[in-house]
Amino acid sequence: MAIAYVEFGQAASSGISSGLHLGLPTSSEKITISASNAVSTGAVANDAKGAGVVRVTVDVDVWIASGLSPDAGAAPRRVLLAGSSIDLLVPAGHKIAVKALD
């Protein structure tokens, strides 16, 4: 079964040079990847800086999107290849969507 691991946390800074993650994730979940759009149940929490950080790790090639109602089946989206992770700075309330690469 193909899985996306999603970790929601707080951003230490909006600048990469000072480090992105502030401690451990505040929540995490697994999303089953299929040919249909799958959306996280969790979302980025409010942060004093106005942004949170999400790390997404996948074991198959996927489309990925973030937003209040994200759809990884349509643009804007990006590719995330199997065995890789991406860290995204996202506003509070945003979720993550994944869909198998077609």
Secondary structure, DSSP 8 states (H G I E B T S, - for coil): --EEEEEEEEBS-SSGGG-SB-SS-SEEEEEE--SS-EE-S------TTSEEEEEEEESS-EEEEEESS--TTSSS-EEE-TT-EEEEEEETT-EEEEEE--
